Amino acid sequence: MNEQKGLAQMKDAEGFTVRDQDKYQIRSTGYSSDRFGACECCGKHVSEVFILNHQMRYDDPELGPSWTYYGNIGMKFGHEACLKRLVAAFVVAVA
Ligand SMILES: [Zn+2]
């Protein structure tokens, strides 16, 4: 099974979902808020804490297309649904 799913569903070698201007990965920590604290999005208790790793694309003059945490969501802990909402709402600001 290796069907084309379009740009929005593409994953890179590290398992990040790659979009036009950013890429992200959401995975379970396997632990609850007892270990990681309340959801960073809604502030409520989480029975299974997920971690979001979000990076933004930029063009490095020497290295070419690269990824950075600067100026975006970066890393966040919380509910899977909250993190997905955060990524869905992320819009790259064009200077
Ligand atoms: Zn939440």
PDB file of the backbone (N, CA, C, O) and the ligand in Angstrom, with CONECT records:
HET     ZN  A 101       1
ATOM      1  N   MET A   1       0.851  -1.207   0.000  1.00  0.00           N
ATOM      2  CA  MET A   1       0.000   0.000   0.000  1.00  0.00           C
ATOM      3  C   MET A   1       0.883   1.252   0.000  1.00  0.00           C
ATOM      4  O   MET A   1       1.528   1.567   0.999  1.00  0.00           O
ATOM      5  N   ASN A   2       0.900   1.937  -1.098  1.00  0.00           N
ATOM      6  CA  ASN A   2       1.710   3.152  -1.192  1.00  0.00           C
ATOM      7  C   ASN A   2       1.005   4.163  -2.083  1.00  0.00           C
ATOM      8  O   ASN A   2       1.544   4.601  -3.100  1.00  0.00           O
ATOM      9  N   GLU A   3      -0.211   4.527  -1.684  1.00  0.00           N
ATOM     10  CA  GLU A   3      -0.994   5.419  -2.532  1.00  0.00           C
ATOM     11  C   GLU A   3      -0.650   6.887  -2.292  1.00  0.00           C
ATOM     12  O   GLU A   3      -0.275   7.277  -1.186  1.00  0.00           O
ATOM     13  N   GLN A   4      -0.781   7.674  -3.321  1.00  0.00           N
ATOM     14  CA  GLN A   4      -0.539   9.112  -3.234  1.00  0.00           C
ATOM     15  C   GLN A   4      -1.657   9.773  -2.442  1.00  0.00           C
ATOM     16  O   GLN A   4      -2.835   9.598  -2.754  1.00  0.00           O
ATOM     17  N   LYS A   5      -1.283  10.538  -1.409  1.00  0.00           N
ATOM     18  CA  LYS A   5      -2.303  11.165  -0.592  1.00  0.00           C
ATOM     19  C   LYS A   5      -2.274  12.692  -0.665  1.00  0.00           C
ATOM     20  O   LYS A   5      -3.018  13.358   0.054  1.00  0.00           O
ATOM     21  N   GLY A   6      -1.446  13.235  -1.505  1.00  0.00           N
ATOM     22  CA  GLY A   6      -1.405  14.691  -1.624  1.00  0.00           C
ATOM     23  C   GLY A   6      -0.456  15.307  -0.631  1.00  0.00           C
ATOM     24  O   GLY A   6      -0.044  14.655   0.328  1.00  0.00           O
ATOM     25  N   LEU A   7      -0.106  16.553  -0.848  1.00  0.00           N
ATOM     26  CA  LEU A   7       0.904  17.237  -0.065  1.00  0.00           C
ATOM     27  C   LEU A   7       0.582  17.293   1.423  1.00  0.00           C
ATOM     28  O   LEU A   7       1.478  17.138   2.253  1.00  0.00           O
ATOM     29  N   ALA A   8      -0.689  17.514   1.772  1.00  0.00           N
ATOM     30  CA  ALA A   8      -1.069  17.693   3.169  1.00  0.00           C
ATOM     31  C   ALA A   8      -0.827  16.427   3.990  1.00  0.00           C
ATOM     32  O   ALA A   8      -0.696  16.507   5.211  1.00  0.00           O
ATOM     33  N   GLN A   9      -0.764  15.270   3.349  1.00  0.00           N
ATOM     34  CA  GLN A   9      -0.625  14.013   4.075  1.00  0.00           C
ATOM     35  C   GLN A   9       0.783  13.434   3.980  1.00  0.00           C
ATOM     36  O   GLN A   9       1.050  12.361   4.520  1.00  0.00           O
ATOM     37  N   MET A  10       1.680  14.135   3.299  1.00  0.00           N
ATOM     38  CA  MET A  10       3.013  13.592   3.099  1.00  0.00           C
ATOM     39  C   MET A  10       3.799  13.521   4.406  1.00  0.00           C
ATOM     40  O   MET A  10       3.725  14.431   5.232  1.00  0.00           O
ATOM     41  N   LYS A  11       4.545  12.443   4.588  1.00  0.00           N
ATOM     42  CA  LYS A  11       5.388  12.318   5.773  1.00  0.00           C
ATOM     43  C   LYS A  11       6.839  12.186   5.341  1.00  0.00           C
ATOM     44  O   LYS A  11       7.157  11.531   4.349  1.00  0.00           O
ATOM     45  N   ASP A  12       7.719  12.834   6.122  1.00  0.00           N
ATOM     46  CA  ASP A  12       9.135  12.720   5.795  1.00  0.00           C
ATOM     47  C   ASP A  12       9.735  11.513   6.519  1.00  0.00           C
ATOM     48  O   ASP A  12       9.021  10.758   7.179  1.00  0.00           O
ATOM     49  N   ALA A  13      11.030  11.343   6.392  1.00  0.00           N
ATOM     50  CA  ALA A  13      11.702  10.158   6.936  1.00  0.00           C
ATOM     51  C   ALA A  13      11.592  10.067   8.454  1.00  0.00           C
ATOM     52  O   ALA A  13      11.680   8.979   9.024  1.00  0.00           O
ATOM     53  N   GLU A  14      11.398  11.225   9.114  1.00  0.00           N
ATOM     54  CA  GLU A  14      11.298  11.227  10.575  1.00  0.00           C
ATOM     55  C   GLU A  14       9.865  11.062  11.058  1.00  0.00           C
ATOM     56  O   GLU A  14       9.613  11.034  12.263  1.00  0.00           O
ATOM     57  N   GLY A  15       8.916  10.952  10.114  1.00  0.00           N
ATOM     58  CA  GLY A  15       7.522  10.760  10.503  1.00  0.00           C
ATOM     59  C   GLY A  15       6.743  12.053  10.683  1.00  0.00           C
ATOM     60  O   GLY A  15       5.609  12.046  11.160  1.00  0.00           O
ATOM     61  N   PHE A  16       7.365  13.165  10.296  1.00  0.00           N
ATOM     62  CA  PHE A  16       6.652  14.434  10.353  1.00  0.00           C
ATOM     63  C   PHE A  16       5.675  14.531   9.183  1.00  0.00           C
ATOM     64  O   PHE A  16       5.978  14.098   8.071  1.00  0.00           O
ATOM     65  N   THR A  17       4.492  15.107   9.449  1.00  0.00           N
ATOM     66  CA  THR A  17       3.567  15.426   8.374  1.00  0.00           C
ATOM     67  C   THR A  17       4.007  16.753   7.769  1.00  0.00           C
ATOM     68  O   THR A  17       4.078  17.765   8.468  1.00  0.00           O
ATOM     69  N   VAL A  18       4.301  16.751   6.480  1.00  0.00           N
ATOM     70  CA  VAL A  18       4.861  17.930   5.823  1.00  0.00           C
ATOM     71  C   VAL A  18       3.777  18.689   5.062  1.00  0.00           C
ATOM     72  O   VAL A  18       3.053  18.119   4.245  1.00  0.00           O
ATOM     73  N   ARG A  19       3.683  19.988   5.350  1.00  0.00           N
ATOM     74  CA  ARG A  19       2.754  20.849   4.627  1.00  0.00           C
ATOM     75  C   ARG A  19       3.571  21.856   3.814  1.00  0.00           C
ATOM     76  O   ARG A  19       4.795  21.754   3.741  1.00  0.00           O
ATOM     77  N   ASP A  20       2.895  22.816   3.211  1.00  0.00           N
ATOM     78  CA  ASP A  20       3.604  23.782   2.362  1.00  0.00           C
ATOM     79  C   ASP A  20       4.685  24.545   3.114  1.00  0.00           C
ATOM     80  O   ASP A  20       5.831  24.617   2.670  1.00  0.00           O
ATOM     81  N   GLN A  21       4.304  25.121   4.271  1.00  0.00           N
ATOM     82  CA  GLN A  21       5.205  26.026   4.982  1.00  0.00           C
ATOM     83  C   GLN A  21       5.666  25.508   6.340  1.00  0.00           C
ATOM     84  O   GLN A  21       6.476  26.149   7.010  1.00  0.00           O
ATOM     85  N   ASP A  22       5.160  24.369   6.739  1.00  0.00           N
ATOM     86  CA  ASP A  22       5.551  23.850   8.053  1.00  0.00           C
ATOM     87  C   ASP A  22       5.454  22.325   8.062  1.00  0.00           C
ATOM     88  O   ASP A  22       4.932  21.710   7.132  1.00  0.00           O
ATOM     89  N   LYS A  23       5.970  21.735   9.137  1.00  0.00           N
ATOM     90  CA  LYS A  23       5.823  20.290   9.314  1.00  0.00           C
ATOM     91  C   LYS A  23       5.632  20.026  10.798  1.00  0.00           C
ATOM     92  O   LYS A  23       6.107  20.791  11.637  1.00  0.00           O
ATOM     93  N   TYR A  24       4.934  18.939  11.121  1.00  0.00           N
ATOM     94  CA  TYR A  24       4.657  18.659  12.523  1.00  0.00           C
ATOM     95  C   TYR A  24       4.533  17.172  12.767  1.00  0.00           C
ATOM     96  O   TYR A  24       4.296  16.378  11.856  1.00  0.00           O
ATOM     97  N   GLN A  25       4.706  16.821  14.050  1.00  0.00           N
ATOM     98  CA  GLN A  25       4.572  15.436  14.475  1.00  0.00           C
ATOM     99  C   GLN A  25       3.873  15.457  15.829  1.00  0.00           C
ATOM    100  O   GLN A  25       4.278  16.199  16.724  1.00  0.00           O
ATOM    101  N   ILE A  26       2.828  14.647  15.986  1.00  0.00           N
ATOM    102  CA  ILE A  26       2.134  14.536  17.267  1.00  0.00           C
ATOM    103  C   ILE A  26       2.233  13.086  17.712  1.00  0.00           C
ATOM    104  O   ILE A  26       1.802  12.180  16.999  1.00  0.00           O
ATOM    105  N   ARG A  27       2.805  12.868  18.901  1.00  0.00           N
ATOM    106  CA  ARG A  27       2.899  11.480  19.374  1.00  0.00           C
ATOM    107  C   ARG A  27       2.646  11.412  20.866  1.00  0.00           C
ATOM    108  O   ARG A  27       2.819  12.391  21.593  1.00  0.00           O
ATOM    109  N   SER A  28       2.237  10.245  21.302  1.00  0.00           N
ATOM    110  CA  SER A  28       1.900  10.048  22.711  1.00  0.00           C
ATOM    111  C   SER A  28       3.151   9.947  23.569  1.00  0.00           C
ATOM    112  O   SER A  28       4.161   9.382  23.151  1.00  0.00           O
ATOM    113  N   THR A  29       3.072  10.506  24.785  1.00  0.00           N
ATOM    114  CA  THR A  29       4.167  10.332  25.730  1.00  0.00           C
ATOM    115  C   THR A  29       3.969   9.048  26.534  1.00  0.00           C
ATOM    116  O   THR A  29       4.906   8.526  27.137  1.00  0.00           O
ATOM    117  N   GLY A  30       2.719   8.544  26.530  1.00  0.00           N
ATOM    118  CA  GLY A  30       2.411   7.345  27.297  1.00  0.00           C
ATOM    119  C   GLY A  30       2.135   7.628  28.766  1.00  0.00           C
ATOM    120  O   GLY A  30       1.943   6.701  29.553  1.00  0.00           O
ATOM    121  N   TYR A  31       2.114   8.916  29.142  1.00  0.00           N
ATOM    122  CA  TYR A  31       1.884   9.285  30.537  1.00  0.00           C
ATOM    123  C   TYR A  31       0.785  10.340  30.647  1.00  0.00           C
ATOM    124  O   TYR A  31       0.409  10.976  29.663  1.00  0.00           O
ATOM    125  N   SER A  32       0.284  10.506  31.861  1.00  0.00           N
ATOM    126  CA  SER A  32      -0.786  11.467  32.101  1.00  0.00           C
ATOM    127  C   SER A  32      -0.238  12.793  32.623  1.00  0.00           C
ATOM    128  O   SER A  32       0.974  12.984  32.719  1.00  0.00           O
ATOM    129  N   SER A  33      -1.155  13.709  32.958  1.00  0.00           N
ATOM    130  CA  SER A  33      -0.782  15.003  33.525  1.00  0.00           C
ATOM    131  C   SER A  33      -0.060  14.856  34.860  1.00  0.00           C
ATOM    132  O   SER A  33       0.628  15.781  35.292  1.00  0.00           O
ATOM    133  N   ASP A  34      -0.205  13.709  35.518  1.00  0.00           N
ATOM    134  CA  ASP A  34       0.482  13.489  36.787  1.00  0.00           C
ATOM    135  C   ASP A  34       1.992  13.628  36.589  1.00  0.00           C
ATOM    136  O   ASP A  34       2.721  14.014  37.503  1.00  0.00           O
ATOM    137  N   ARG A  35       2.441  13.309  35.387  1.00  0.00           N
ATOM    138  CA  ARG A  35       3.873  13.382  35.089  1.00  0.00           C
ATOM    139  C   ARG A  35       4.234  14.659  34.325  1.00  0.00           C
ATOM    140  O   ARG A  35       5.265  15.275  34.598  1.00  0.00           O
ATOM    141  N   PHE A  36       3.390  15.056  33.372  1.00  0.00           N
ATOM    142  CA  PHE A  36       3.760  16.158  32.484  1.00  0.00           C
ATOM    143  C   PHE A  36       3.028  17.469  32.752  1.00  0.00           C
ATOM    144  O   PHE A  36       3.303  18.473  32.096  1.00  0.00           O
ATOM    145  N   GLY A  37       2.095  17.472  33.711  1.00  0.00           N
ATOM    146  CA  GLY A  37       1.354  18.697  33.989  1.00  0.00           C
ATOM    147  C   GLY A  37       0.154  18.853  33.069  1.00  0.00           C
ATOM    148  O   GLY A  37      -0.054  18.059  32.152  1.00  0.00           O
ATOM    149  N   ALA A  38      -0.632  19.894  33.330  1.00  0.00           N
ATOM    150  CA  ALA A  38      -1.873  20.116  32.592  1.00  0.00           C
ATOM    151  C   ALA A  38      -1.594  20.453  31.130  1.00  0.00           C
ATOM    152  O   ALA A  38      -0.486  20.847  30.766  1.00  0.00           O
ATOM    153  N   CYS A  39      -2.622  20.288  30.304  1.00  0.00           N
ATOM    154  CA  CYS A  39      -2.546  20.623  28.876  1.00  0.00           C
ATOM    155  C   CYS A  39      -2.117  22.073  28.709  1.00  0.00           C
ATOM    156  O   CYS A  39      -2.676  22.960  29.354  1.00  0.00           O
ATOM    157  N   GLU A  40      -1.127  22.328  27.849  1.00  0.00           N
ATOM    158  CA  GLU A  40      -0.631  23.689  27.630  1.00  0.00           C
ATOM    159  C   GLU A  40      -1.585  24.520  26.785  1.00  0.00           C
ATOM    160  O   GLU A  40      -1.414  25.732  26.652  1.00  0.00           O
ATOM    161  N   CYS A  41      -2.589  23.864  26.214  1.00  0.00           N
ATOM    162  CA  CYS A  41      -3.559  24.602  25.388  1.00  0.00           C
ATOM    163  C   CYS A  41      -4.779  25.007  26.204  1.00  0.00           C
ATOM    164  O   CYS A  41      -5.181  26.170  26.173  1.00  0.00           O
ATOM    165  N   CYS A  42      -5.377  24.063  26.938  1.00  0.00           N
ATOM    166  CA  CYS A  42      -6.638  24.339  27.631  1.00  0.00           C
ATOM    167  C   CYS A  42      -6.480  24.348  29.141  1.00  0.00           C
ATOM    168  O   CYS A  42      -7.407  24.749  29.846  1.00  0.00           O
ATOM    169  N   GLY A  43      -5.334  23.918  29.661  1.00  0.00           N
ATOM    170  CA  GLY A  43      -5.088  23.968  31.092  1.00  0.00           C
ATOM    171  C   GLY A  43      -5.748  22.870  31.902  1.00  0.00           C
ATOM    172  O   GLY A  43      -5.697  22.884  33.132  1.00  0.00           O
ATOM    173  N   LYS A  44      -6.369  21.916  31.215  1.00  0.00           N
ATOM    174  CA  LYS A  44      -7.060  20.833  31.928  1.00  0.00           C
ATOM    175  C   LYS A  44      -6.179  19.593  32.063  1.00  0.00           C
ATOM    176  O   LYS A  44      -5.139  19.468  31.417  1.00  0.00           O
ATOM    177  N   HIS A  45      -6.632  18.685  32.923  1.00  0.00           N
ATOM    178  CA  HIS A  45      -5.934  17.415  33.130  1.00  0.00           C
ATOM    179  C   HIS A  45      -5.982  16.567  31.862  1.00  0.00           C
ATOM    180  O   HIS A  45      -6.978  16.580  31.139  1.00  0.00           O
ATOM    181  N   VAL A  46      -4.906  15.833  31.596  1.00  0.00           N
ATOM    182  CA  VAL A  46      -4.839  14.964  30.426  1.00  0.00           C
ATOM    183  C   VAL A  46      -4.540  13.546  30.892  1.00  0.00           C
ATOM    184  O   VAL A  46      -3.591  13.322  31.642  1.00  0.00           O
ATOM    185  N   SER A  47      -5.355  12.581  30.444  1.00  0.00           N
ATOM    186  CA  SER A  47      -5.121  11.196  30.857  1.00  0.00           C
ATOM    187  C   SER A  47      -3.998  10.566  30.033  1.00  0.00           C
ATOM    188  O   SER A  47      -3.277   9.696  30.522  1.00  0.00           O
ATOM    189  N   GLU A  48      -3.849  11.014  28.760  1.00  0.00           N
ATOM    190  CA  GLU A  48      -2.733  10.563  27.933  1.00  0.00           C
ATOM    191  C   GLU A  48      -2.151  11.792  27.248  1.00  0.00           C
ATOM    192  O   GLU A  48      -2.725  12.309  26.290  1.00  0.00           O
ATOM    193  N   VAL A  49      -1.012  12.253  27.743  1.00  0.00           N
ATOM    194  CA  VAL A  49      -0.398  13.479  27.227  1.00  0.00           C
ATOM    195  C   VAL A  49       0.291  13.211  25.890  1.00  0.00           C
ATOM    196  O   VAL A  49       1.061  12.260  25.753  1.00  0.00           O
ATOM    197  N   PHE A  50       0.002  14.063  24.912  1.00  0.00           N
ATOM    198  CA  PHE A  50       0.674  14.001  23.607  1.00  0.00           C
ATOM    199  C   PHE A  50       1.651  15.158  23.508  1.00  0.00           C
ATOM    200  O   PHE A  50       1.495  16.182  24.173  1.00  0.00           O
ATOM    201  N   ILE A  51       2.662  14.978  22.665  1.00  0.00           N
ATOM    202  CA  ILE A  51       3.635  16.043  22.444  1.00  0.00           C
ATOM    203  C   ILE A  51       3.619  16.442  20.970  1.00  0.00           C
ATOM    204  O   ILE A  51       3.652  15.598  20.074  1.00  0.00           O
ATOM    205  N   LEU A  52       3.567  17.739  20.752  1.00  0.00           N
ATOM    206  CA  LEU A  52       3.600  18.288  19.396  1.00  0.00           C
ATOM    207  C   LEU A  52       4.978  18.876  19.132  1.00  0.00           C
ATOM    208  O   LEU A  52       5.498  19.655  19.932  1.00  0.00           O
ATOM    209  N   ASN A  53       5.554  18.499  18.017  1.00  0.00           N
ATOM    210  CA  ASN A  53       6.827  19.060  17.569  1.00  0.00           C
ATOM    211  C   ASN A  53       6.538  19.745  16.235  1.00  0.00           C
ATOM    212  O   ASN A  53       6.211  19.088  15.247  1.00  0.00           O
ATOM    213  N   HIS A  54       6.662  21.052  16.218  1.00  0.00           N
ATOM    214  CA  HIS A  54       6.262  21.829  15.047  1.00  0.00           C
ATOM    215  C   HIS A  54       7.417  22.684  14.540  1.00  0.00           C
ATOM    216  O   HIS A  54       8.034  23.417  15.313  1.00  0.00           O
ATOM    217  N   GLN A  55       7.708  22.594  13.266  1.00  0.00           N
ATOM    218  CA  GLN A  55       8.804  23.373  12.693  1.00  0.00           C
ATOM    219  C   GLN A  55       8.342  24.065  11.417  1.00  0.00           C
ATOM    220  O   GLN A  55       7.438  23.599  10.724  1.00  0.00           O
ATOM    221  N   MET A  56       8.981  25.179  11.133  1.00  0.00           N
ATOM    222  CA  MET A  56       8.593  25.994   9.998  1.00  0.00           C
ATOM    223  C   MET A  56       9.687  26.001   8.927  1.00  0.00           C
ATOM    224  O   MET A  56      10.879  25.990   9.235  1.00  0.00           O
ATOM    225  N   ARG A  57       9.260  26.020   7.683  1.00  0.00           N
ATOM    226  CA  ARG A  57      10.215  26.008   6.569  1.00  0.00           C
ATOM    227  C   ARG A  57      10.791  27.411   6.325  1.00  0.00           C
ATOM    228  O   ARG A  57      10.072  28.407   6.410  1.00  0.00           O
ATOM    229  N   TYR A  58      12.067  27.474   6.028  1.00  0.00           N
ATOM    230  CA  TYR A  58      12.659  28.729   5.572  1.00  0.00           C
ATOM    231  C   TYR A  58      13.785  28.401   4.603  1.00  0.00           C
ATOM    232  O   TYR A  58      14.318  27.291   4.598  1.00  0.00           O
ATOM    233  N   ASP A  59      14.125  29.353   3.812  1.00  0.00           N
ATOM    234  CA  ASP A  59      15.184  29.131   2.836  1.00  0.00           C
ATOM    235  C   ASP A  59      16.478  29.742   3.326  1.00  0.00           C
ATOM    236  O   ASP A  59      16.624  30.963   3.384  1.00  0.00           O
ATOM    237  N   ASP A  60      17.406  28.888   3.674  1.00  0.00           N
ATOM    238  CA  ASP A  60      18.716  29.337   4.107  1.00  0.00           C
ATOM    239  C   ASP A  60      19.532  29.680   2.858  1.00  0.00           C
ATOM    240  O   ASP A  60      19.584  28.886   1.918  1.00  0.00           O
ATOM    241  N   PRO A  61      20.167  30.852   2.839  1.00  0.00           N
ATOM    242  CA  PRO A  61      20.919  31.273   1.644  1.00  0.00           C
ATOM    243  C   PRO A  61      22.008  30.278   1.240  1.00  0.00           C
ATOM    244  O   PRO A  61      22.322  30.145   0.057  1.00  0.00           O
ATOM    245  N   GLU A  62      22.579  29.584   2.219  1.00  0.00           N
ATOM    246  CA  GLU A  62      23.673  28.661   1.905  1.00  0.00           C
ATOM    247  C   GLU A  62      23.226  27.198   1.874  1.00  0.00           C
ATOM    248  O   GLU A  62      23.659  26.428   1.016  1.00  0.00           O
ATOM    249  N   LEU A  63      22.355  26.822   2.818  1.00  0.00           N
ATOM    250  CA  LEU A  63      21.957  25.421   2.940  1.00  0.00           C
ATOM    251  C   LEU A  63      20.724  25.064   2.117  1.00  0.00           C
ATOM    252  O   LEU A  63      20.437  23.887   1.895  1.00  0.00           O
ATOM    253  N   GLY A  64      19.989  26.097   1.660  1.00  0.00           N
ATOM    254  CA  GLY A  64      18.763  25.820   0.926  1.00  0.00           C
ATOM    255  C   GLY A  64      17.597  25.624   1.877  1.00  0.00           C
ATOM    256  O   GLY A  64      17.627  26.135   2.996  1.00  0.00           O
ATOM    257  N   PRO A  65      16.560  24.889   1.454  1.00  0.00           N
ATOM    258  CA  PRO A  65      15.367  24.697   2.294  1.00  0.00           C
ATOM    259  C   PRO A  65      15.728  24.053   3.629  1.00  0.00           C
ATOM    260  O   PRO A  65      16.373  23.005   3.657  1.00  0.00           O
ATOM    261  N   SER A  66      15.316  24.677   4.737  1.00  0.00           N
ATOM    262  CA  SER A  66      15.655  24.190   6.067  1.00  0.00           C
ATOM    263  C   SER A  66      14.433  24.325   6.972  1.00  0.00           C
ATOM    264  O   SER A  66      13.405  24.871   6.570  1.00  0.00           O
ATOM    265  N   TRP A  67      14.559  23.820   8.203  1.00  0.00           N
ATOM    266  CA  TRP A  67      13.454  23.860   9.157  1.00  0.00           C
ATOM    267  C   TRP A  67      13.895  24.540  10.433  1.00  0.00           C
ATOM    268  O   TRP A  67      15.036  24.382  10.868  1.00  0.00           O
ATOM    269  N   THR A  68      12.976  25.313  11.045  1.00  0.00           N
ATOM    270  CA  THR A  68      13.312  26.023  12.262  1.00  0.00           C
ATOM    271  C   THR A  68      12.151  26.055  13.229  1.00  0.00           C
ATOM    272  O   THR A  68      10.990  26.010  12.822  1.00  0.00           O
ATOM    273  N   TYR A  69      12.472  26.134  14.538  1.00  0.00           N
ATOM    274  CA  TYR A  69      11.443  26.314  15.561  1.00  0.00           C
ATOM    275  C   TYR A  69      11.108  27.799  15.719  1.00  0.00           C
ATOM    276  O   TYR A  69      10.078  28.150  16.292  1.00  0.00           O
ATOM    277  N   TYR A  70      11.973  28.654  15.214  1.00  0.00           N
ATOM    278  CA  TYR A  70      11.832  30.077  15.467  1.00  0.00           C
ATOM    279  C   TYR A  70      10.502  30.640  14.943  1.00  0.00           C
ATOM    280  O   TYR A  70      10.107  30.393  13.804  1.00  0.00           O
ATOM    281  N   GLY A  71       9.837  31.394  15.805  1.00  0.00           N
ATOM    282  CA  GLY A  71       8.646  32.108  15.373  1.00  0.00           C
ATOM    283  C   GLY A  71       7.429  31.249  15.120  1.00  0.00           C
ATOM    284  O   GLY A  71       6.504  31.680  14.432  1.00  0.00           O
ATOM    285  N   ASN A  72       7.407  30.021  15.671  1.00  0.00           N
ATOM    286  CA  ASN A  72       6.197  29.219  15.485  1.00  0.00           C
ATOM    287  C   ASN A  72       5.819  28.510  16.773  1.00  0.00           C
ATOM    288  O   ASN A  72       6.235  28.929  17.853  1.00  0.00           O
ATOM    289  N   ILE A  73       5.046  27.456  16.676  1.00  0.00           N
ATOM    290  CA  ILE A  73       4.513  26.783  17.861  1.00  0.00           C
ATOM    291  C   ILE A  73       5.613  26.079  18.643  1.00  0.00           C
ATOM    292  O   ILE A  73       5.622  26.109  19.873  1.00  0.00           O
ATOM    293  N   GLY A  74       6.539  25.447  17.929  1.00  0.00           N
ATOM    294  CA  GLY A  74       7.623  24.724  18.582  1.00  0.00           C
ATOM    295  C   GLY A  74       7.144  23.438  19.225  1.00  0.00           C
ATOM    296  O   GLY A  74       6.536  22.595  18.565  1.00  0.00           O
ATOM    297  N   MET A  75       7.420  23.287  20.520  1.00  0.00           N
ATOM    298  CA  MET A  75       7.029  22.083  21.249  1.00  0.00           C
ATOM    299  C   MET A  75       5.923  22.399  22.239  1.00  0.00           C
ATOM    300  O   MET A  75       5.982  23.396  22.958  1.00  0.00           O
ATOM    301  N   LYS A  76       4.910  21.536  22.267  1.00  0.00           N
ATOM    302  CA  LYS A  76       3.828  21.715  23.231  1.00  0.00           C
ATOM    303  C   LYS A  76       3.337  20.360  23.727  1.00  0.00           C
ATOM    304  O   LYS A  76       3.341  19.374  22.989  1.00  0.00           O
ATOM    305  N   PHE A  77       2.908  20.327  25.008  1.00  0.00           N
ATOM    306  CA  PHE A  77       2.319  19.131  25.586  1.00  0.00           C
ATOM    307  C   PHE A  77       0.830  19.354  25.793  1.00  0.00           C
ATOM    308  O   PHE A  77       0.414  20.462  26.131  1.00  0.00           O
ATOM    309  N   GLY A  78       0.018  18.316  25.595  1.00  0.00           N
ATOM    310  CA  GLY A  78      -1.403  18.459  25.882  1.00  0.00           C
ATOM    311  C   GLY A  78      -2.250  17.353  25.286  1.00  0.00           C
ATOM    312  O   GLY A  78      -1.749  16.295  24.906  1.00  0.00           O
ATOM    313  N   HIS A  79      -3.583  17.628  25.209  1.00  0.00           N
ATOM    314  CA  HIS A  79      -4.513  16.686  24.582  1.00  0.00           C
ATOM    315  C   HIS A  79      -4.181  16.558  23.094  1.00  0.00           C
ATOM    316  O   HIS A  79      -3.763  17.528  22.461  1.00  0.00           O
ATOM    317  N   GLU A  80      -4.367  15.367  22.546  1.00  0.00           N
ATOM    318  CA  GLU A  80      -4.144  15.178  21.119  1.00  0.00           C
ATOM    319  C   GLU A  80      -5.028  16.128  20.313  1.00  0.00           C
ATOM    320  O   GLU A  80      -4.569  16.737  19.346  1.00  0.00           O
ATOM    321  N   ALA A  81      -6.300  16.256  20.710  1.00  0.00           N
ATOM    322  CA  ALA A  81      -7.243  17.115  19.975  1.00  0.00           C
ATOM    323  C   ALA A  81      -6.829  18.581  20.043  1.00  0.00           C
ATOM    324  O   ALA A  81      -6.945  19.304  19.054  1.00  0.00           O
ATOM    325  N   CYS A  82      -6.345  19.025  21.211  1.00  0.00           N
ATOM    326  CA  CYS A  82      -5.908  20.419  21.365  1.00  0.00           C
ATOM    327  C   CYS A  82      -4.716  20.705  20.461  1.00  0.00           C
ATOM    328  O   CYS A  82      -4.647  21.760  19.831  1.00  0.00           O
ATOM    329  N   LEU A  83      -3.779  19.767  20.398  1.00  0.00           N
ATOM    330  CA  LEU A  83      -2.576  19.958  19.585  1.00  0.00           C
ATOM    331  C   LEU A  83      -2.921  19.971  18.100  1.00  0.00           C
ATOM    332  O   LEU A  83      -2.350  20.738  17.326  1.00  0.00           O
ATOM    333  N   LYS A  84      -3.868  19.107  17.711  1.00  0.00           N
ATOM    334  CA  LYS A  84      -4.295  19.078  16.306  1.00  0.00           C
ATOM    335  C   LYS A  84      -4.983  20.378  15.927  1.00  0.00           C
ATOM    336  O   LYS A  84      -4.814  20.882  14.817  1.00  0.00           O
ATOM    337  N   ARG A  85      -5.767  20.920  16.868  1.00  0.00           N
ATOM    338  CA  ARG A  85      -6.446  22.192  16.626  1.00  0.00           C
ATOM    339  C   ARG A  85      -5.410  23.319  16.454  1.00  0.00           C
ATOM    340  O   ARG A  85      -5.554  24.198  15.604  1.00  0.00           O
ATOM    341  N   LEU A  86      -4.378  23.260  17.278  1.00  0.00           N
ATOM    342  CA  LEU A  86      -3.310  24.264  17.219  1.00  0.00           C
ATOM    343  C   LEU A  86      -2.633  24.261  15.850  1.00  0.00           C
ATOM    344  O   LEU A  86      -2.398  25.312  15.255  1.00  0.00           O
ATOM    345  N   VAL A  87      -2.326  23.059  15.365  1.00  0.00           N
ATOM    346  CA  VAL A  87      -1.672  22.932  14.058  1.00  0.00           C
ATOM    347  C   VAL A  87      -2.609  23.390  12.951  1.00  0.00           C
ATOM    348  O   VAL A  87      -2.188  24.064  12.011  1.00  0.00           O
ATOM    349  N   ALA A  88      -3.890  23.020  13.067  1.00  0.00           N
ATOM    350  CA  ALA A  88      -4.857  23.388  12.034  1.00  0.00           C
ATOM    351  C   ALA A  88      -5.012  24.902  11.952  1.00  0.00           C
ATOM    352  O   ALA A  88      -5.254  25.449  10.877  1.00  0.00           O
ATOM    353  N   ALA A  89      -4.869  25.583  13.101  1.00  0.00           N
ATOM    354  CA  ALA A  89      -5.080  27.024  13.150  1.00  0.00           C
ATOM    355  C   ALA A  89      -3.822  27.806  12.761  1.00  0.00           C
ATOM    356  O   ALA A  89      -3.875  29.012  12.523  1.00  0.00           O
ATOM    357  N   PHE A  90      -2.689  27.096  12.702  1.00  0.00           N
ATOM    358  CA  PHE A  90      -1.438  27.790  12.420  1.00  0.00           C
ATOM    359  C   PHE A  90      -1.403  28.316  10.999  1.00  0.00           C
ATOM    360  O   PHE A  90      -1.566  27.565  10.038  1.00  0.00           O
ATOM    361  N   VAL A  91      -1.190  29.598  10.881  1.00  0.00           N
ATOM    362  CA  VAL A  91      -1.090  30.218   9.566  1.00  0.00           C
ATOM    363  C   VAL A  91       0.250  30.953   9.505  1.00  0.00           C
ATOM    364  O   VAL A  91       0.569  31.753  10.385  1.00  0.00           O
ATOM    365  N   VAL A  92       1.011  30.682   8.481  1.00  0.00           N
ATOM    366  CA  VAL A  92       2.309  31.324   8.339  1.00  0.00           C
ATOM    367  C   VAL A  92       2.103  32.799   8.008  1.00  0.00           C
ATOM    368  O   VAL A  92       1.474  33.154   7.011  1.00  0.00           O
ATOM    369  N   ALA A  93       2.649  33.638   8.869  1.00  0.00           N
ATOM    370  CA  ALA A  93       2.559  35.081   8.641  1.00  0.00           C
ATOM    371  C   ALA A  93       3.605  35.473   7.597  1.00  0.00           C
ATOM    372  O   ALA A  93       4.792  35.195   7.767  1.00  0.00           O
ATOM    373  N   VAL A  94       3.174  36.102   6.552  1.00  0.00           N
ATOM    374  CA  VAL A  94       4.094  36.530   5.494  1.00  0.00           C
ATOM    375  C   VAL A  94       4.446  37.996   5.733  1.00  0.00           C
ATOM    376  O   VAL A  94       3.585  38.875   5.697  1.00  0.00           O
ATOM    377  N   ALA A  95       5.697  38.229   5.971  1.00  0.00           N
ATOM    378  CA  ALA A  95       6.150  39.600   6.289  1.00  0.00           C
ATOM    379  C   ALA A  95       6.052  40.494   5.062  1.00  0.00           C
ATOM    380  O   ALA A  95       6.387  41.676   5.132  1.00  0.00           O
TER     381      ALA A  95
HETATM  382 ZN    ZN A 101      -6.254  20.462  26.112  1.00  0.00          ZN2+
END
